[in-house]
């Protein structure tokens, strides 16, 4: 169970690879969660493969959540959102 502030990093797998790699590095250092809006080509397996290849050995969480994009009115990526988790 995690308490205190959390950080969400909204990204798109369509972003340049070097940009995504830097964001993953930053997310790992900040204990942040990467958030993507949807599936790559409508496939959960392809999305998971792409994310695993991107994250590699780094300890970084990711989630697929279009509702978070709506909740925080994210229309441009990357977007960083700090939240309180209690």
Buried (B, 14 or more C-beta within 10 A) or exposed (E): EEEEEBBBBBBEBEEEEEEBBEBBEBBBEBEBBBBBBEBBEEEEEEBBEBBEEBBEEEEBEBEBBEEBBEEBEBEEBBBBBEEEEE
